[in-house]
Amino acid sequence: MVPPAYKSIKNSEIEEIEFENGKLRLLAGAYEGKQGYKSKYLPLDYYDIHLDANASIDINTDSDRSILVFTLSGDAYVGGELIKEKTAAKLTSGDHVVIKAGDESAQILFVSSTRLDEQIYWGGPIVMNTKAELNKAFEDLDRGTFLQKNIAY
């Protein structure tokens, strides 16, 4: 396990890439030759995409990545399938993703990273690799001994 860390990214550090009928805010990773925040442990692309009504964006991806899209506002179509507002969708493999806004503008979060292929046990704000680790984390939290190390940020 690695020690916890936090990285604050200021709005002024976020690259905004304009394209026809929309923009992409590069929160992390790379997009068309531009580089955002670089993840310390895994390759990560994290985009805040704003599309005008009926506009679309075609994003090239690595076929070995897990991809998640979340519609913050407005409906969107991914691969022709409707993703309603405030809905997350995990995408299957492919080398590109086409996201298209519906009849109204849309804001979509796009996250792509290498698959870990590890077990995950989740409980509220805590994510661990085994049930025993998760139970221990909650015991530590109850005792007030959880995350006692200084966190650099």
Chimera marker file (.cmm) of the C-alpha trace (Angstrom):
<marker_set name="trace">
<marker id="1" x="0.000" y="0.000" z="0.000" r="1" g="1" b="0" radius="0.5"/>
<marker id="2" x="1.247" y="3.488" z="-0.783" r="1" g="1" b="0" radius="0.5"/>
<marker id="3" x="0.850" y="6.390" z="1.620" r="1" g="1" b="0" radius="0.5"/>
<marker id="4" x="-2.126" y="8.663" z="0.996" r="1" g="1" b="0" radius="0.5"/>
<marker id="5" x="-1.528" y="11.771" z="-1.068" r="1" g="1" b="0" radius="0.5"/>
<marker id="6" x="-3.501" y="14.695" z="-2.369" r="1" g="1" b="0" radius="0.5"/>
<marker id="7" x="-2.865" y="16.867" z="-5.407" r="1" g="1" b="0" radius="0.5"/>
<marker id="8" x="-4.692" y="20.142" z="-5.813" r="1" g="1" b="0" radius="0.5"/>
<marker id="9" x="-5.017" y="21.404" z="-9.369" r="1" g="1" b="0" radius="0.5"/>
<marker id="10" x="-5.899" y="25.061" z="-9.736" r="1" g="1" b="0" radius="0.5"/>
<marker id="11" x="-8.329" y="26.194" z="-12.401" r="1" g="1" b="0" radius="0.5"/>
<marker id="12" x="-5.527" y="28.269" z="-13.958" r="1" g="1" b="0" radius="0.5"/>
<marker id="13" x="-3.498" y="25.044" z="-14.443" r="1" g="1" b="0" radius="0.5"/>
<marker id="14" x="-6.227" y="23.322" z="-16.456" r="1" g="1" b="0" radius="0.5"/>
<marker id="15" x="-5.770" y="23.466" z="-20.214" r="1" g="1" b="0" radius="0.5"/>
<marker id="16" x="-8.959" y="24.281" z="-22.123" r="1" g="1" b="0" radius="0.5"/>
<marker id="17" x="-9.061" y="22.922" z="-25.646" r="1" g="1" b="0" radius="0.5"/>
<marker id="18" x="-11.715" y="24.466" z="-27.888" r="1" g="1" b="0" radius="0.5"/>
<marker id="19" x="-13.179" y="22.508" z="-30.784" r="1" g="1" b="0" radius="0.5"/>
<marker id="20" x="-16.173" y="23.016" z="-33.054" r="1" g="1" b="0" radius="0.5"/>
<marker id="21" x="-19.303" y="23.262" z="-30.883" r="1" g="1" b="0" radius="0.5"/>
<marker id="22" x="-17.570" y="22.486" z="-27.605" r="1" g="1" b="0" radius="0.5"/>
<marker id="23" x="-14.530" y="22.445" z="-25.369" r="1" g="1" b="0" radius="0.5"/>
<marker id="24" x="-12.498" y="19.919" z="-23.418" r="1" g="1" b="0" radius="0.5"/>
<marker id="25" x="-10.930" y="20.784" z="-20.060" r="1" g="1" b="0" radius="0.5"/>
<marker id="26" x="-7.845" y="18.579" z="-19.653" r="1" g="1" b="0" radius="0.5"/>
<marker id="27" x="-7.929" y="17.695" z="-15.940" r="1" g="1" b="0" radius="0.5"/>
<marker id="28" x="-5.302" y="14.935" z="-16.193" r="1" g="1" b="0" radius="0.5"/>
<marker id="29" x="-3.453" y="12.930" z="-18.804" r="1" g="1" b="0" radius="0.5"/>
<marker id="30" x="-3.029" y="13.823" z="-22.440" r="1" g="1" b="0" radius="0.5"/>
<marker id="31" x="-5.250" y="14.879" z="-25.307" r="1" g="1" b="0" radius="0.5"/>
<marker id="32" x="-4.118" y="15.503" z="-28.896" r="1" g="1" b="0" radius="0.5"/>
<marker id="33" x="-0.545" y="16.385" z="-27.964" r="1" g="1" b="0" radius="0.5"/>
<marker id="34" x="-1.414" y="18.474" z="-24.909" r="1" g="1" b="0" radius="0.5"/>
<marker id="35" x="-0.428" y="17.287" z="-21.424" r="1" g="1" b="0" radius="0.5"/>
<marker id="36" x="-2.350" y="17.847" z="-18.205" r="1" g="1" b="0" radius="0.5"/>
<marker id="37" x="-1.554" y="16.613" z="-14.704" r="1" g="1" b="0" radius="0.5"/>
<marker id="38" x="0.410" y="13.365" z="-14.915" r="1" g="1" b="0" radius="0.5"/>
<marker id="39" x="-0.730" y="10.629" z="-12.541" r="1" g="1" b="0" radius="0.5"/>
<marker id="40" x="1.938" y="9.320" z="-10.187" r="1" g="1" b="0" radius="0.5"/>
<marker id="41" x="1.069" y="5.617" z="-10.371" r="1" g="1" b="0" radius="0.5"/>
<marker id="42" x="-1.093" y="4.796" z="-13.399" r="1" g="1" b="0" radius="0.5"/>
<marker id="43" x="-1.728" y="6.370" z="-16.775" r="1" g="1" b="0" radius="0.5"/>
<marker id="44" x="-4.915" y="8.401" z="-16.435" r="1" g="1" b="0" radius="0.5"/>
<marker id="45" x="-6.896" y="10.571" z="-18.827" r="1" g="1" b="0" radius="0.5"/>
<marker id="46" x="-9.533" y="12.727" z="-17.135" r="1" g="1" b="0" radius="0.5"/>
<marker id="47" x="-11.532" y="15.190" z="-19.230" r="1" g="1" b="0" radius="0.5"/>
<marker id="48" x="-14.358" y="17.617" z="-18.484" r="1" g="1" b="0" radius="0.5"/>
<marker id="49" x="-16.164" y="17.823" z="-21.834" r="1" g="1" b="0" radius="0.5"/>
<marker id="50" x="-18.698" y="20.523" z="-22.734" r="1" g="1" b="0" radius="0.5"/>
<marker id="51" x="-20.768" y="19.927" z="-25.880" r="1" g="1" b="0" radius="0.5"/>
<marker id="52" x="-23.305" y="22.208" z="-27.526" r="1" g="1" b="0" radius="0.5"/>
<marker id="53" x="-26.634" y="20.625" z="-28.496" r="1" g="1" b="0" radius="0.5"/>
<marker id="54" x="-26.137" y="17.779" z="-31.015" r="1" g="1" b="0" radius="0.5"/>
<marker id="55" x="-22.342" y="18.317" z="-31.076" r="1" g="1" b="0" radius="0.5"/>
<marker id="56" x="-19.933" y="15.393" z="-30.806" r="1" g="1" b="0" radius="0.5"/>
<marker id="57" x="-16.333" y="14.546" z="-29.987" r="1" g="1" b="0" radius="0.5"/>
<marker id="58" x="-14.309" y="11.522" z="-31.090" r="1" g="1" b="0" radius="0.5"/>
<marker id="59" x="-11.678" y="10.494" z="-28.515" r="1" g="1" b="0" radius="0.5"/>
<marker id="60" x="-8.879" y="8.067" z="-29.381" r="1" g="1" b="0" radius="0.5"/>
<marker id="61" x="-8.210" y="5.551" z="-26.591" r="1" g="1" b="0" radius="0.5"/>
<marker id="62" x="-5.973" y="2.603" z="-25.845" r="1" g="1" b="0" radius="0.5"/>
<marker id="63" x="-7.897" y="-0.656" z="-26.190" r="1" g="1" b="0" radius="0.5"/>
<marker id="64" x="-6.514" y="-1.989" z="-22.873" r="1" g="1" b="0" radius="0.5"/>
<marker id="65" x="-8.060" y="0.841" z="-20.830" r="1" g="1" b="0" radius="0.5"/>
<marker id="66" x="-11.126" y="0.926" z="-18.629" r="1" g="1" b="0" radius="0.5"/>
<marker id="67" x="-13.310" y="3.888" z="-19.555" r="1" g="1" b="0" radius="0.5"/>
<marker id="68" x="-16.018" y="5.600" z="-17.554" r="1" g="1" b="0" radius="0.5"/>
<marker id="69" x="-18.262" y="8.422" z="-18.720" r="1" g="1" b="0" radius="0.5"/>
<marker id="70" x="-20.553" y="10.397" z="-16.429" r="1" g="1" b="0" radius="0.5"/>
<marker id="71" x="-23.141" y="12.839" z="-17.717" r="1" g="1" b="0" radius="0.5"/>
<marker id="72" x="-23.093" y="15.793" z="-15.325" r="1" g="1" b="0" radius="0.5"/>
<marker id="73" x="-25.733" y="17.726" z="-17.237" r="1" g="1" b="0" radius="0.5"/>
<marker id="74" x="-27.774" y="16.925" z="-20.310" r="1" g="1" b="0" radius="0.5"/>
<marker id="75" x="-28.176" y="13.613" z="-22.081" r="1" g="1" b="0" radius="0.5"/>
<marker id="76" x="-25.453" y="12.165" z="-24.295" r="1" g="1" b="0" radius="0.5"/>
<marker id="77" x="-25.037" y="9.308" z="-26.722" r="1" g="1" b="0" radius="0.5"/>
<marker id="78" x="-22.006" y="7.021" z="-26.562" r="1" g="1" b="0" radius="0.5"/>
<marker id="79" x="-21.654" y="4.657" z="-29.473" r="1" g="1" b="0" radius="0.5"/>
<marker id="80" x="-25.238" y="5.557" z="-30.378" r="1" g="1" b="0" radius="0.5"/>
<marker id="81" x="-26.580" y="4.480" z="-26.966" r="1" g="1" b="0" radius="0.5"/>
<marker id="82" x="-28.382" y="7.044" z="-24.790" r="1" g="1" b="0" radius="0.5"/>
<marker id="83" x="-26.738" y="7.915" z="-21.462" r="1" g="1" b="0" radius="0.5"/>
<marker id="84" x="-29.229" y="9.961" z="-19.431" r="1" g="1" b="0" radius="0.5"/>
<marker id="85" x="-28.218" y="13.001" z="-17.360" r="1" g="1" b="0" radius="0.5"/>
<marker id="86" x="-26.489" y="12.174" z="-14.048" r="1" g="1" b="0" radius="0.5"/>
<marker id="87" x="-25.674" y="8.628" z="-15.179" r="1" g="1" b="0" radius="0.5"/>
<marker id="88" x="-22.336" y="6.794" z="-15.177" r="1" g="1" b="0" radius="0.5"/>
<marker id="89" x="-21.506" y="4.203" z="-17.817" r="1" g="1" b="0" radius="0.5"/>
<marker id="90" x="-18.520" y="1.837" z="-17.987" r="1" g="1" b="0" radius="0.5"/>
<marker id="91" x="-17.529" y="1.288" z="-21.601" r="1" g="1" b="0" radius="0.5"/>
<marker id="92" x="-16.296" y="-1.890" z="-23.224" r="1" g="1" b="0" radius="0.5"/>
<marker id="93" x="-13.097" y="-2.137" z="-25.253" r="1" g="1" b="0" radius="0.5"/>
<marker id="94" x="-12.303" y="-0.166" z="-28.368" r="1" g="1" b="0" radius="0.5"/>
<marker id="95" x="-9.752" y="2.255" z="-29.769" r="1" g="1" b="0" radius="0.5"/>
<marker id="96" x="-11.998" y="5.332" z="-29.815" r="1" g="1" b="0" radius="0.5"/>
<marker id="97" x="-15.135" y="6.716" z="-28.205" r="1" g="1" b="0" radius="0.5"/>
<marker id="98" x="-17.673" y="8.998" z="-29.881" r="1" g="1" b="0" radius="0.5"/>
<marker id="99" x="-19.692" y="11.119" z="-27.442" r="1" g="1" b="0" radius="0.5"/>
<marker id="100" x="-22.600" y="13.149" z="-28.827" r="1" g="1" b="0" radius="0.5"/>
<marker id="101" x="-24.844" y="15.576" z="-26.953" r="1" g="1" b="0" radius="0.5"/>
<marker id="102" x="-28.586" y="15.211" z="-27.213" r="1" g="1" b="0" radius="0.5"/>
<marker id="103" x="-30.941" y="18.026" z="-28.200" r="1" g="1" b="0" radius="0.5"/>
<marker id="104" x="-29.567" y="20.184" z="-25.359" r="1" g="1" b="0" radius="0.5"/>
<marker id="105" x="-25.989" y="20.988" z="-24.388" r="1" g="1" b="0" radius="0.5"/>
<marker id="106" x="-24.204" y="18.427" z="-22.222" r="1" g="1" b="0" radius="0.5"/>
<marker id="107" x="-21.310" y="18.264" z="-19.781" r="1" g="1" b="0" radius="0.5"/>
<marker id="108" x="-19.608" y="14.884" z="-19.531" r="1" g="1" b="0" radius="0.5"/>
<marker id="109" x="-16.741" y="13.590" z="-17.415" r="1" g="1" b="0" radius="0.5"/>
<marker id="110" x="-14.521" y="11.102" z="-19.263" r="1" g="1" b="0" radius="0.5"/>
<marker id="111" x="-12.065" y="8.930" z="-17.295" r="1" g="1" b="0" radius="0.5"/>
<marker id="112" x="-9.714" y="6.394" z="-18.855" r="1" g="1" b="0" radius="0.5"/>
<marker id="113" x="-7.003" y="4.354" z="-17.121" r="1" g="1" b="0" radius="0.5"/>
<marker id="114" x="-5.184" y="1.042" z="-17.206" r="1" g="1" b="0" radius="0.5"/>
<marker id="115" x="-7.150" y="-1.816" z="-15.680" r="1" g="1" b="0" radius="0.5"/>
<marker id="116" x="-5.764" y="-3.002" z="-12.353" r="1" g="1" b="0" radius="0.5"/>
<marker id="117" x="-7.473" y="-6.403" z="-12.450" r="1" g="1" b="0" radius="0.5"/>
<marker id="118" x="-7.413" y="-6.470" z="-8.635" r="1" g="1" b="0" radius="0.5"/>
<marker id="119" x="-10.174" y="-7.307" z="-6.207" r="1" g="1" b="0" radius="0.5"/>
<marker id="120" x="-11.840" y="-4.252" z="-4.731" r="1" g="1" b="0" radius="0.5"/>
<marker id="121" x="-13.736" y="-4.049" z="-1.456" r="1" g="1" b="0" radius="0.5"/>
<marker id="122" x="-15.603" y="-0.811" z="-0.979" r="1" g="1" b="0" radius="0.5"/>
<marker id="123" x="-17.316" y="0.614" z="2.071" r="1" g="1" b="0" radius="0.5"/>
<marker id="124" x="-18.384" y="4.265" z="1.997" r="1" g="1" b="0" radius="0.5"/>
<marker id="125" x="-15.280" y="6.421" z="1.593" r="1" g="1" b="0" radius="0.5"/>
<marker id="126" x="-12.815" y="3.533" z="1.966" r="1" g="1" b="0" radius="0.5"/>
<marker id="127" x="-11.627" y="1.220" z="-0.819" r="1" g="1" b="0" radius="0.5"/>
<marker id="128" x="-9.277" y="-1.697" z="-0.102" r="1" g="1" b="0" radius="0.5"/>
<marker id="129" x="-8.152" y="-4.924" z="-1.791" r="1" g="1" b="0" radius="0.5"/>
<marker id="130" x="-9.476" y="-7.440" z="0.753" r="1" g="1" b="0" radius="0.5"/>
<marker id="131" x="-12.418" y="-7.672" z="3.146" r="1" g="1" b="0" radius="0.5"/>
<marker id="132" x="-9.917" y="-7.993" z="6.029" r="1" g="1" b="0" radius="0.5"/>
<marker id="133" x="-8.193" y="-4.729" z="4.989" r="1" g="1" b="0" radius="0.5"/>
<marker id="134" x="-11.563" y="-2.996" z="4.773" r="1" g="1" b="0" radius="0.5"/>
<marker id="135" x="-12.586" y="-4.236" z="8.247" r="1" g="1" b="0" radius="0.5"/>
<marker id="136" x="-9.212" y="-3.137" z="9.684" r="1" g="1" b="0" radius="0.5"/>
<marker id="137" x="-9.592" y="0.304" z="8.092" r="1" g="1" b="0" radius="0.5"/>
<marker id="138" x="-12.994" y="0.789" z="9.740" r="1" g="1" b="0" radius="0.5"/>
<marker id="139" x="-11.609" y="-0.432" z="13.093" r="1" g="1" b="0" radius="0.5"/>
<marker id="140" x="-8.779" y="2.113" z="12.761" r="1" g="1" b="0" radius="0.5"/>
<marker id="141" x="-11.304" y="4.798" z="11.838" r="1" g="1" b="0" radius="0.5"/>
<marker id="142" x="-13.390" y="4.012" z="14.941" r="1" g="1" b="0" radius="0.5"/>
<marker id="143" x="-10.240" y="4.147" z="17.144" r="1" g="1" b="0" radius="0.5"/>
<marker id="144" x="-9.062" y="7.393" z="15.552" r="1" g="1" b="0" radius="0.5"/>
<marker id="145" x="-5.868" y="5.787" z="14.240" r="1" g="1" b="0" radius="0.5"/>
<marker id="146" x="-6.784" y="5.747" z="10.556" r="1" g="1" b="0" radius="0.5"/>
<marker id="147" x="-4.448" y="7.819" z="8.316" r="1" g="1" b="0" radius="0.5"/>
<marker id="148" x="-2.147" y="9.138" z="11.030" r="1" g="1" b="0" radius="0.5"/>
<marker id="149" x="0.610" y="10.052" z="8.563" r="1" g="1" b="0" radius="0.5"/>
<marker id="150" x="1.044" y="13.564" z="7.259" r="1" g="1" b="0" radius="0.5"/>
<marker id="151" x="-0.405" y="13.928" z="3.801" r="1" g="1" b="0" radius="0.5"/>
<marker id="152" x="1.564" y="15.997" z="1.307" r="1" g="1" b="0" radius="0.5"/>
<marker id="153" x="-0.518" y="18.309" z="-0.847" r="1" g="1" b="0" radius="0.5"/>
<link id1="1" id2="2" r="1" g="1" b="0" radius="0.2"/>
<link id1="2" id2="3" r="1" g="1" b="0" radius="0.2"/>
<link id1="3" id2="4" r="1" g="1" b="0" radius="0.2"/>
<link id1="4" id2="5" r="1" g="1" b="0" radius="0.2"/>
<link id1="5" id2="6" r="1" g="1" b="0" radius="0.2"/>
<link id1="6" id2="7" r="1" g="1" b="0" radius="0.2"/>
<link id1="7" id2="8" r="1" g="1" b="0" radius="0.2"/>
<link id1="8" id2="9" r="1" g="1" b="0" radius="0.2"/>
<link id1="9" id2="10" r="1" g="1" b="0" radius="0.2"/>
<link id1="10" id2="11" r="1" g="1" b="0" radius="0.2"/>
<link id1="11" id2="12" r="1" g="1" b="0" radius="0.2"/>
<link id1="12" id2="13" r="1" g="1" b="0" radius="0.2"/>
<link id1="13" id2="14" r="1" g="1" b="0" radius="0.2"/>
<link id1="14" id2="15" r="1" g="1" b="0" radius="0.2"/>
<link id1="15" id2="16" r="1" g="1" b="0" radius="0.2"/>
<link id1="16" id2="17" r="1" g="1" b="0" radius="0.2"/>
<link id1="17" id2="18" r="1" g="1" b="0" radius="0.2"/>
<link id1="18" id2="19" r="1" g="1" b="0" radius="0.2"/>
<link id1="19" id2="20" r="1" g="1" b="0" radius="0.2"/>
<link id1="20" id2="21" r="1" g="1" b="0" radius="0.2"/>
<link id1="21" id2="22" r="1" g="1" b="0" radius="0.2"/>
<link id1="22" id2="23" r="1" g="1" b="0" radius="0.2"/>
<link id1="23" id2="24" r="1" g="1" b="0" radius="0.2"/>
<link id1="24" id2="25" r="1" g="1" b="0" radius="0.2"/>
<link id1="25" id2="26" r="1" g="1" b="0" radius="0.2"/>
<link id1="26" id2="27" r="1" g="1" b="0" radius="0.2"/>
<link id1="27" id2="28" r="1" g="1" b="0" radius="0.2"/>
<link id1="28" id2="29" r="1" g="1" b="0" radius="0.2"/>
<link id1="29" id2="30" r="1" g="1" b="0" radius="0.2"/>
<link id1="30" id2="31" r="1" g="1" b="0" radius="0.2"/>
<link id1="31" id2="32" r="1" g="1" b="0" radius="0.2"/>
<link id1="32" id2="33" r="1" g="1" b="0" radius="0.2"/>
<link id1="33" id2="34" r="1" g="1" b="0" radius="0.2"/>
<link id1="34" id2="35" r="1" g="1" b="0" radius="0.2"/>
<link id1="35" id2="36" r="1" g="1" b="0" radius="0.2"/>
<link id1="36" id2="37" r="1" g="1" b="0" radius="0.2"/>
<link id1="37" id2="38" r="1" g="1" b="0" radius="0.2"/>
<link id1="38" id2="39" r="1" g="1" b="0" radius="0.2"/>
<link id1="39" id2="40" r="1" g="1" b="0" radius="0.2"/>
<link id1="40" id2="41" r="1" g="1" b="0" radius="0.2"/>
<link id1="41" id2="42" r="1" g="1" b="0" radius="0.2"/>
<link id1="42" id2="43" r="1" g="1" b="0" radius="0.2"/>
<link id1="43" id2="44" r="1" g="1" b="0" radius="0.2"/>
<link id1="44" id2="45" r="1" g="1" b="0" radius="0.2"/>
<link id1="45" id2="46" r="1" g="1" b="0" radius="0.2"/>
<link id1="46" id2="47" r="1" g="1" b="0" radius="0.2"/>
<link id1="47" id2="48" r="1" g="1" b="0" radius="0.2"/>
<link id1="48" id2="49" r="1" g="1" b="0" radius="0.2"/>
<link id1="49" id2="50" r="1" g="1" b="0" radius="0.2"/>
<link id1="50" id2="51" r="1" g="1" b="0" radius="0.2"/>
<link id1="51" id2="52" r="1" g="1" b="0" radius="0.2"/>
<link id1="52" id2="53" r="1" g="1" b="0" radius="0.2"/>
<link id1="53" id2="54" r="1" g="1" b="0" radius="0.2"/>
<link id1="54" id2="55" r="1" g="1" b="0" radius="0.2"/>
<link id1="55" id2="56" r="1" g="1" b="0" radius="0.2"/>
<link id1="56" id2="57" r="1" g="1" b="0" radius="0.2"/>
<link id1="57" id2="58" r="1" g="1" b="0" radius="0.2"/>
<link id1="58" id2="59" r="1" g="1" b="0" radius="0.2"/>
<link id1="59" id2="60" r="1" g="1" b="0" radius="0.2"/>
<link id1="60" id2="61" r="1" g="1" b="0" radius="0.2"/>
<link id1="61" id2="62" r="1" g="1" b="0" radius="0.2"/>
<link id1="62" id2="63" r="1" g="1" b="0" radius="0.2"/>
<link id1="63" id2="64" r="1" g="1" b="0" radius="0.2"/>
<link id1="64" id2="65" r="1" g="1" b="0" radius="0.2"/>
<link id1="65" id2="66" r="1" g="1" b="0" radius="0.2"/>
<link id1="66" id2="67" r="1" g="1" b="0" radius="0.2"/>
<link id1="67" id2="68" r="1" g="1" b="0" radius="0.2"/>
<link id1="68" id2="69" r="1" g="1" b="0" radius="0.2"/>
<link id1="69" id2="70" r="1" g="1" b="0" radius="0.2"/>
<link id1="70" id2="71" r="1" g="1" b="0" radius="0.2"/>
<link id1="71" id2="72" r="1" g="1" b="0" radius="0.2"/>
<link id1="72" id2="73" r="1" g="1" b="0" radius="0.2"/>
<link id1="73" id2="74" r="1" g="1" b="0" radius="0.2"/>
<link id1="74" id2="75" r="1" g="1" b="0" radius="0.2"/>
<link id1="75" id2="76" r="1" g="1" b="0" radius="0.2"/>
<link id1="76" id2="77" r="1" g="1" b="0" radius="0.2"/>
<link id1="77" id2="78" r="1" g="1" b="0" radius="0.2"/>
<link id1="78" id2="79" r="1" g="1" b="0" radius="0.2"/>
<link id1="79" id2="80" r="1" g="1" b="0" radius="0.2"/>
<link id1="80" id2="81" r="1" g="1" b="0" radius="0.2"/>
<link id1="81" id2="82" r="1" g="1" b="0" radius="0.2"/>
<link id1="82" id2="83" r="1" g="1" b="0" radius="0.2"/>
<link id1="83" id2="84" r="1" g="1" b="0" radius="0.2"/>
<link id1="84" id2="85" r="1" g="1" b="0" radius="0.2"/>
<link id1="85" id2="86" r="1" g="1" b="0" radius="0.2"/>
<link id1="86" id2="87" r="1" g="1" b="0" radius="0.2"/>
<link id1="87" id2="88" r="1" g="1" b="0" radius="0.2"/>
<link id1="88" id2="89" r="1" g="1" b="0" radius="0.2"/>
<link id1="89" id2="90" r="1" g="1" b="0" radius="0.2"/>
<link id1="90" id2="91" r="1" g="1" b="0" radius="0.2"/>
<link id1="91" id2="92" r="1" g="1" b="0" radius="0.2"/>
<link id1="92" id2="93" r="1" g="1" b="0" radius="0.2"/>
<link id1="93" id2="94" r="1" g="1" b="0" radius="0.2"/>
<link id1="94" id2="95" r="1" g="1" b="0" radius="0.2"/>
<link id1="95" id2="96" r="1" g="1" b="0" radius="0.2"/>
<link id1="96" id2="97" r="1" g="1" b="0" radius="0.2"/>
<link id1="97" id2="98" r="1" g="1" b="0" radius="0.2"/>
<link id1="98" id2="99" r="1" g="1" b="0" radius="0.2"/>
<link id1="99" id2="100" r="1" g="1" b="0" radius="0.2"/>
<link id1="100" id2="101" r="1" g="1" b="0" radius="0.2"/>
<link id1="101" id2="102" r="1" g="1" b="0" radius="0.2"/>
<link id1="102" id2="103" r="1" g="1" b="0" radius="0.2"/>
<link id1="103" id2="104" r="1" g="1" b="0" radius="0.2"/>
<link id1="104" id2="105" r="1" g="1" b="0" radius="0.2"/>
<link id1="105" id2="106" r="1" g="1" b="0" radius="0.2"/>
<link id1="106" id2="107" r="1" g="1" b="0" radius="0.2"/>
<link id1="107" id2="108" r="1" g="1" b="0" radius="0.2"/>
<link id1="108" id2="109" r="1" g="1" b="0" radius="0.2"/>
<link id1="109" id2="110" r="1" g="1" b="0" radius="0.2"/>
<link id1="110" id2="111" r="1" g="1" b="0" radius="0.2"/>
<link id1="111" id2="112" r="1" g="1" b="0" radius="0.2"/>
<link id1="112" id2="113" r="1" g="1" b="0" radius="0.2"/>
<link id1="113" id2="114" r="1" g="1" b="0" radius="0.2"/>
<link id1="114" id2="115" r="1" g="1" b="0" radius="0.2"/>
<link id1="115" id2="116" r="1" g="1" b="0" radius="0.2"/>
<link id1="116" id2="117" r="1" g="1" b="0" radius="0.2"/>
<link id1="117" id2="118" r="1" g="1" b="0" radius="0.2"/>
<link id1="118" id2="119" r="1" g="1" b="0" radius="0.2"/>
<link id1="119" id2="120" r="1" g="1" b="0" radius="0.2"/>
<link id1="120" id2="121" r="1" g="1" b="0" radius="0.2"/>
<link id1="121" id2="122" r="1" g="1" b="0" radius="0.2"/>
<link id1="122" id2="123" r="1" g="1" b="0" radius="0.2"/>
<link id1="123" id2="124" r="1" g="1" b="0" radius="0.2"/>
<link id1="124" id2="125" r="1" g="1" b="0" radius="0.2"/>
<link id1="125" id2="126" r="1" g="1" b="0" radius="0.2"/>
<link id1="126" id2="127" r="1" g="1" b="0" radius="0.2"/>
<link id1="127" id2="128" r="1" g="1" b="0" radius="0.2"/>
<link id1="128" id2="129" r="1" g="1" b="0" radius="0.2"/>
<link id1="129" id2="130" r="1" g="1" b="0" radius="0.2"/>
<link id1="130" id2="131" r="1" g="1" b="0" radius="0.2"/>
<link id1="131" id2="132" r="1" g="1" b="0" radius="0.2"/>
<link id1="132" id2="133" r="1" g="1" b="0" radius="0.2"/>
<link id1="133" id2="134" r="1" g="1" b="0" radius="0.2"/>
<link id1="134" id2="135" r="1" g="1" b="0" radius="0.2"/>
<link id1="135" id2="136" r="1" g="1" b="0" radius="0.2"/>
<link id1="136" id2="137" r="1" g="1" b="0" radius="0.2"/>
<link id1="137" id2="138" r="1" g="1" b="0" radius="0.2"/>
<link id1="138" id2="139" r="1" g="1" b="0" radius="0.2"/>
<link id1="139" id2="140" r="1" g="1" b="0" radius="0.2"/>
<link id1="140" id2="141" r="1" g="1" b="0" radius="0.2"/>
<link id1="141" id2="142" r="1" g="1" b="0" radius="0.2"/>
<link id1="142" id2="143" r="1" g="1" b="0" radius="0.2"/>
<link id1="143" id2="144" r="1" g="1" b="0" radius="0.2"/>
<link id1="144" id2="145" r="1" g="1" b="0" radius="0.2"/>
<link id1="145" id2="146" r="1" g="1" b="0" radius="0.2"/>
<link id1="146" id2="147" r="1" g="1" b="0" radius="0.2"/>
<link id1="147" id2="148" r="1" g="1" b="0" radius="0.2"/>
<link id1="148" id2="149" r="1" g="1" b="0" radius="0.2"/>
<link id1="149" id2="150" r="1" g="1" b="0" radius="0.2"/>
<link id1="150" id2="151" r="1" g="1" b="0" radius="0.2"/>
<link id1="151" id2="152" r="1" g="1" b="0" radius="0.2"/>
<link id1="152" id2="153" r="1" g="1" b="0" radius="0.2"/>
</marker_set>
